[in-house]
Amino acid sequence: YLLVLLAFLSAVPCLGQRIIKLDQTTIATADLEVKIASLMEAANVHGLAVTVFNHNEPVFKKTFGYKNASTKAAINGDTNFYGASLSKAVFAVMVMKLVEQGVIDLDKPLQSYLPKPIYEYQPTKRWHDNYADLKNEPDYLKITARMCLDHTTGFPNWRWDEPDQKLRLKAIPGARYSYSGEGLVYLQVVLEHLLNKPLEQLMRELVFIPLKMNHSSYTWQPGFENDFCMGHNSKGELYEKDKDNEARSASTLETTLNDYTRFTQAVLNHELLKEATTREMFTQQIKIRSVAQFGPMRLKDSDANDAIDLGYGLGWVLLKSPYGTGAFKEGHGDGFQHYSIIFPQAGTGIVMMSNSDNAESIFKELLEIS
């Protein structure tokens, strides 16, 4: 669980041109920019975008490096990044808005919202809305929205992780934390059937339009063509840009530093959700004891993170600190590595988005200095 122990070092109030850290030392914003550039050069990080918040407002927002190292085209605040699993946090806020509106209940089995078993619906997408395999998994009837958001559905991360690529339950729903993109997508598909609206429309109506996130989408848009990041591997070579993803709640967000800054600011200021709803979203639902999120070690438990009470809320990972609860989300994809954490009680946070496979190597030091 990368960086959770370092999250305490997220920056707090900026006075003039200086940022005061939690240990009460300060750094000038100009010196921070120089340090970031130095870290990037040493680690061969090709592009980076950073926002720091205090008092619930962004006080430092800056982009560094290139959206394409071969052309040396610079990143700006409206340059598109593939958001990877940052998708989950944004989707969670949309779901909690539907909960506020009384559209769904977090603890009502999702299948009960549908007039027929979900496995009887004819798939309309390439794979993610095909639930034929669930006909042989009767325990799926127990799955609720809460379980989808706190990763206790029992589904694997993705069905293609299975040798036969069939979707099956690996645990009884609600029994154990196990990170699952499939769980979030299952919730998405149920909502699409229930409301007769695709994910993209729901996100636009409930999140993107209200927050003026004009450069965000769960599908590739023609408007992104003029200004988007290419992903870079550890050697600086370009990955091919994937532009044909169907909208999936867990993984296909395309966004920008400006838009994700607006989203984070809205969460801190309860612009979309009531304060009580945000508090529930940031309340631990299940403790995380597993050694790793993926692979065989996900089934092995440890007490290594007990000191920070690491756990999952609703769509966000949570930890406890002397400064209140920290809510964070990572994002990982080929050539893209992101990290965001906020401390709602303190009104502070940081967003880091990168188009380089080397970025995580500098996140620790960046958190320490900022």
C-alpha positions as CSV (number, residue, x, y, z in Angstrom):
1,Y,0.0,0.0,0.0
2,L,2.3,2.6,-1.4
3,L,2.7,5.9,0.3
4,V,0.1,5.5,3.0
5,L,2.6,6.0,5.8
6,L,4.0,9.1,4.1
7,A,0.6,10.7,3.6
8,F,1.0,12.6,6.9
9,L,3.5,14.9,5.2
10,S,0.9,16.4,2.8
11,A,1.3,20.2,2.7
12,V,-0.7,22.7,4.8
13,P,-1.3,26.5,4.7
14,C,0.6,28.5,2.2
15,L,1.5,32.0,3.4
16,G,2.4,34.3,0.5
17,Q,5.0,32.3,-1.5
18,R,5.8,29.8,1.2
19,I,4.2,26.4,2.0
20,I,4.1,25.4,5.6
21,K,4.3,21.6,6.1
22,L,2.8,19.6,8.9
23,D,6.1,19.6,10.8
24,Q,5.9,23.4,10.7
25,T,8.9,23.8,8.4
26,T,8.3,25.8,5.3
27,I,9.4,25.7,1.6
28,A,9.1,28.5,-0.9
29,T,7.0,27.7,-3.8
30,A,9.8,28.6,-6.1
31,D,12.1,26.2,-4.3
32,L,9.4,23.5,-4.5
33,E,9.3,24.0,-8.3
34,V,13.0,23.6,-8.5
35,K,13.0,20.5,-6.3
36,I,10.3,18.9,-8.4
37,A,12.2,19.5,-11.6
38,S,15.3,18.1,-10.0
39,L,13.5,14.9,-8.9
40,M,12.0,14.5,-12.3
41,E,15.3,14.8,-14.1
42,A,17.1,12.3,-11.7
43,A,14.3,9.7,-12.0
44,N,13.6,10.3,-15.7
45,V,10.0,11.2,-15.1
46,H,8.6,12.7,-18.3
47,G,5.7,14.7,-17.1
48,L,4.0,15.6,-13.9
49,A,1.1,17.7,-12.7
50,V,0.7,18.8,-9.0
51,T,-1.9,20.6,-7.0
52,V,-1.6,21.3,-3.2
53,F,-4.6,22.2,-1.1
54,N,-5.0,24.0,2.2
55,H,-8.1,25.5,3.8
56,N,-10.0,23.4,1.2
57,E,-8.6,25.5,-1.6
58,P,-5.8,24.9,-4.1
59,V,-2.7,27.0,-3.2
60,F,-0.2,25.5,-5.5
61,K,-1.0,24.1,-9.0
62,K,1.8,23.5,-11.6
63,T,2.5,21.2,-14.5
64,F,6.0,20.0,-15.4
65,G,7.6,18.3,-18.3
66,Y,6.2,16.9,-21.5
67,K,3.0,15.2,-22.7
68,N,5.1,13.6,-25.4
69,A,8.9,13.3,-24.8
70,S,9.6,12.8,-28.5
71,T,8.0,16.1,-29.5
72,K,8.8,18.0,-26.3
73,A,5.2,19.3,-26.2
74,A,4.6,20.7,-22.8
75,I,1.8,19.7,-20.4
76,N,-0.6,22.4,-19.2
77,G,-3.6,22.4,-16.8
78,D,-6.0,21.3,-19.5
79,T,-3.9,18.5,-21.0
80,N,-5.7,15.2,-20.9
81,F,-4.3,12.4,-18.6
82,Y,-5.6,8.8,-18.6
83,G,-6.9,8.7,-15.0
84,A,-6.8,4.9,-14.4
85,S,-8.2,4.1,-11.0
86,L,-8.8,7.7,-10.1
87,S,-12.0,6.7,-11.9
88,K,-13.2,4.9,-8.8
89,A,-13.2,7.9,-6.5
90,V,-15.1,10.1,-9.0
91,F,-17.7,7.3,-9.6
92,A,-18.1,6.8,-5.9
93,V,-19.1,10.5,-5.5
94,M,-21.7,10.1,-8.3
95,V,-23.1,6.9,-6.6
96,M,-23.3,8.7,-3.2
97,K,-25.3,11.5,-4.9
98,L,-27.8,8.9,-6.1
99,V,-28.0,7.6,-2.5
100,E,-28.7,11.1,-1.3
101,Q,-31.5,11.4,-3.9
102,G,-33.0,8.1,-2.7
103,V,-32.4,6.4,-6.1
104,I,-30.6,3.5,-4.4
105,D,-29.9,2.2,-0.9
106,L,-26.3,1.2,-0.1
107,D,-27.5,-2.0,1.6
108,K,-30.2,-3.2,-0.7
109,P,-29.1,-6.2,-2.9
110,L,-28.4,-4.7,-6.4
111,Q,-30.2,-7.6,-8.2
112,S,-33.4,-6.6,-6.4
113,Y,-33.5,-3.4,-8.5
114,L,-33.8,-5.3,-11.7
115,P,-36.9,-7.0,-13.1
116,K,-35.0,-10.1,-14.2
117,P,-31.6,-11.7,-13.4
118,I,-28.7,-9.7,-14.6
119,Y,-27.4,-12.7,-16.5
120,E,-30.5,-12.7,-18.7
121,Y,-29.7,-9.2,-20.1
122,Q,-28.3,-9.3,-23.6
123,P,-24.8,-7.8,-23.5
124,T,-24.3,-4.6,-25.5
125,K,-20.6,-4.1,-24.8
126,R,-17.6,-6.1,-25.8
127,W,-17.3,-7.9,-22.4
128,H,-18.0,-5.9,-19.3
129,D,-21.8,-6.2,-19.2
130,N,-21.9,-9.9,-19.9
131,Y,-23.0,-11.7,-16.7
132,A,-23.9,-15.1,-18.1
133,D,-21.4,-16.7,-15.7
134,L,-23.3,-15.5,-12.7
135,K,-26.1,-17.9,-13.4
136,N,-23.9,-20.5,-11.6
137,E,-23.0,-18.1,-8.7
138,P,-26.1,-17.7,-6.6
139,D,-24.3,-15.8,-3.9
140,Y,-24.1,-12.8,-6.3
141,L,-27.6,-12.0,-5.1
142,K,-26.2,-10.8,-1.8
143,I,-24.1,-8.0,-3.4
144,T,-25.0,-4.5,-2.5
145,A,-23.7,-1.1,-3.6
146,R,-21.8,-0.8,-0.3
147,M,-19.9,-4.0,-1.1
148,C,-19.1,-2.7,-4.6
149,L,-17.7,0.6,-3.2
150,D,-15.7,-1.0,-0.4
151,H,-14.3,-3.9,-2.4
152,T,-16.0,-6.8,-0.6
153,T,-18.1,-8.2,-3.5
154,G,-15.9,-11.3,-3.7
155,F,-15.2,-10.7,-7.4
156,P,-11.6,-10.8,-8.7
157,N,-10.1,-7.5,-9.8
158,W,-11.0,-8.4,-13.4
159,R,-12.4,-11.6,-14.9
160,W,-9.4,-11.9,-17.2
161,D,-7.3,-12.6,-14.1
162,E,-8.9,-16.0,-14.0
163,P,-7.3,-18.8,-16.1
164,D,-10.6,-19.3,-18.1
165,Q,-11.5,-15.6,-18.0
166,K,-14.9,-16.4,-16.5
167,L,-16.4,-14.2,-13.8
168,R,-16.9,-15.9,-10.5
169,L,-17.0,-15.2,-6.8
170,K,-13.7,-15.8,-5.0
171,A,-15.3,-15.1,-1.6
172,I,-18.7,-14.7,0.0
173,P,-19.9,-11.2,-0.6
174,G,-19.2,-8.9,2.3
175,A,-16.8,-11.3,4.0
176,R,-13.4,-10.0,3.0
177,Y,-11.7,-7.0,1.3
178,S,-10.4,-7.8,-2.2
179,Y,-9.8,-5.0,-4.6
180,S,-12.1,-5.4,-7.5
181,G,-12.7,-3.3,-10.6
182,E,-15.4,-5.8,-11.5
183,G,-17.3,-4.9,-8.4
184,L,-17.5,-1.2,-9.4
185,V,-18.5,-2.1,-13.0
186,Y,-21.2,-4.4,-11.7
187,L,-22.7,-1.5,-9.8
188,Q,-22.4,0.7,-12.9
189,V,-24.3,-1.8,-15.1
190,V,-27.1,-2.2,-12.5
191,L,-27.5,1.6,-12.4
192,E,-27.5,1.8,-16.2
193,H,-30.3,-0.8,-16.4
194,L,-32.2,0.8,-13.5
195,L,-32.0,4.4,-14.8
196,N,-31.9,3.6,-18.5
197,K,-28.9,5.9,-18.9
198,P,-25.3,5.1,-19.8
199,L,-22.5,5.8,-17.3
200,E,-21.2,8.8,-19.3
201,Q,-24.6,10.5,-19.2
202,L,-24.9,9.9,-15.4
203,M,-21.4,11.3,-14.8
204,R,-22.1,14.3,-16.9
205,E,-25.4,15.1,-15.2
206,L,-24.3,14.5,-11.6
207,V,-20.6,15.4,-11.6
208,F,-19.0,16.8,-14.7
209,I,-21.5,19.5,-15.6
210,P,-22.2,20.8,-12.1
211,L,-18.4,21.1,-11.5
212,K,-17.6,22.4,-14.9
213,M,-15.2,19.5,-15.5
214,N,-15.3,20.3,-19.2
215,H,-12.4,18.1,-20.2
216,S,-13.4,14.9,-18.3
217,S,-15.1,11.8,-19.7
218,Y,-15.2,8.0,-19.2
219,T,-14.8,7.6,-23.0
220,W,-12.3,9.1,-25.4
221,Q,-13.7,12.4,-26.9
222,P,-12.6,14.0,-30.2
223,G,-11.9,17.2,-28.3
224,F,-9.0,15.5,-26.5
225,E,-7.1,15.0,-29.7
226,N,-5.5,18.4,-29.6
227,D,-4.0,18.1,-26.1
228,F,-3.3,14.8,-24.4
229,C,-0.5,13.0,-22.7
230,M,1.2,9.9,-24.1
231,G,2.3,7.4,-21.5
232,H,6.0,6.7,-21.2
233,N,7.7,3.5,-20.0
234,S,10.7,3.5,-17.7
235,K,13.0,4.0,-20.6
236,G,11.1,7.0,-22.0
237,E,9.6,5.0,-24.8
238,L,6.0,5.8,-25.8
239,Y,3.1,3.5,-25.2
240,E,0.4,3.4,-27.8
241,K,-2.5,5.6,-26.7
242,D,-5.7,3.6,-26.1
243,K,-8.7,5.5,-27.4
244,D,-11.3,2.8,-27.9
245,N,-12.3,1.9,-24.3
246,E,-15.9,1.6,-23.5
247,A,-17.0,3.5,-20.4
248,R,-16.1,1.6,-17.2
249,S,-16.6,3.1,-13.8
250,A,-13.4,1.6,-12.4
251,S,-10.9,2.5,-14.9
252,T,-11.6,4.6,-18.0
253,L,-11.6,8.2,-16.7
254,E,-9.9,10.7,-18.9
255,T,-9.3,14.0,-17.1
256,T,-6.9,16.9,-16.6
257,L,-5.2,18.6,-13.6
258,N,-7.6,21.5,-13.7
259,D,-10.6,19.2,-13.7
260,Y,-9.4,16.8,-11.0
261,T,-8.4,19.8,-8.9
262,R,-12.0,21.1,-9.3
263,F,-13.3,17.6,-8.3
264,T,-11.0,17.4,-5.2
265,Q,-12.0,21.0,-4.1
266,A,-15.7,20.1,-4.5
267,V,-15.2,17.0,-2.2
268,L,-13.4,19.1,0.4
269,N,-16.1,21.8,0.3
270,H,-19.2,19.5,0.1
271,E,-20.2,21.1,-3.2
272,L,-21.9,18.0,-4.6
273,L,-22.6,15.9,-1.4
274,K,-23.9,16.9,1.9
275,E,-21.4,16.9,4.7
276,A,-23.1,13.9,6.3
277,T,-22.8,12.0,3.0
278,T,-19.1,12.8,2.7
279,R,-18.6,11.7,6.3
280,E,-20.2,8.3,5.5
281,M,-18.1,8.0,2.3
282,F,-15.0,8.6,4.5
283,T,-16.0,6.2,7.2
284,Q,-14.1,2.9,7.3
285,Q,-16.3,0.0,6.1
286,I,-13.7,-2.7,6.2
287,K,-10.1,-3.0,7.6
288,I,-7.4,-3.8,5.1
289,R,-5.2,-6.5,6.5
290,S,-3.9,-8.1,3.3
291,V,-0.3,-7.9,2.4
292,A,-0.9,-6.9,-1.2
293,Q,-3.8,-5.9,-3.4
294,F,-3.1,-8.3,-6.1
295,G,-1.6,-11.8,-6.6
296,P,-1.4,-14.6,-4.0
297,M,-0.3,-12.2,-1.2
298,R,-3.7,-10.6,-1.3
299,L,-4.9,-13.7,0.7
300,K,-2.2,-13.3,3.3
301,D,-2.9,-11.0,6.3
302,S,-0.5,-8.8,8.2
303,D,-0.7,-6.3,11.1
304,A,1.8,-4.0,9.4
305,N,-0.8,-1.2,8.8
306,D,-2.7,-1.5,12.0
307,A,-1.0,1.6,13.4
308,I,-2.7,3.8,10.8
309,D,-5.9,1.7,10.8
310,L,-5.8,1.2,7.1
311,G,-9.1,0.4,5.6
312,Y,-11.6,1.1,2.8
313,G,-14.4,3.6,2.9
314,L,-16.8,4.0,0.0
315,G,-14.6,4.3,-3.1
316,W,-11.6,5.7,-1.2
317,V,-8.8,4.1,0.9
318,L,-8.6,5.5,4.4
319,L,-6.0,5.9,7.1
320,K,-5.9,7.6,10.5
321,S,-3.4,10.2,11.4
322,P,-2.8,12.9,14.0
323,Y,-4.4,15.3,11.6
324,G,-7.6,13.3,11.1
325,T,-8.7,10.8,8.5
326,G,-6.7,10.7,5.3
327,A,-8.6,9.6,2.2
328,F,-6.6,8.6,-0.8
329,K,-6.7,7.0,-4.2
330,E,-4.0,5.8,-6.5
331,G,-4.1,5.3,-10.3
332,H,-2.0,2.9,-12.3
333,G,-1.9,2.2,-16.0
334,D,0.7,1.7,-18.7
335,G,2.7,4.9,-18.6
336,F,0.4,6.6,-16.0
337,Q,0.9,6.8,-12.3
338,H,-1.2,9.0,-10.0
339,Y,-1.7,9.6,-6.3
340,S,-4.1,11.8,-4.5
341,I,-4.8,12.2,-0.8
342,I,-7.0,14.6,1.2
343,F,-7.4,15.3,4.9
344,P,-11.0,16.5,5.1
345,Q,-10.9,17.6,8.7
346,A,-7.8,19.6,8.1
347,G,-8.8,20.9,4.7
348,T,-5.5,19.9,3.1
349,G,-4.5,17.5,0.3
350,I,-2.3,16.9,-2.7
351,V,-2.9,15.6,-6.3
352,M,-0.1,14.2,-8.3
353,M,-0.6,13.0,-11.9
354,S,2.1,11.7,-14.2
355,N,2.5,10.1,-17.6
356,S,5.6,8.1,-16.7
357,D,6.2,4.6,-15.3
358,N,9.0,6.2,-13.2
359,A,6.8,8.6,-11.3
360,E,6.1,6.6,-8.2
361,S,9.8,6.6,-7.4
362,I,9.6,10.3,-6.6
363,F,6.2,10.4,-4.9
364,K,7.7,9.7,-1.5
365,E,10.2,12.5,-1.6
366,L,7.6,14.8,-3.2
367,L,5.2,14.3,-0.3
368,E,8.0,14.9,2.2
369,I,9.1,18.2,0.7
370,S,5.6,19.6,-0.1
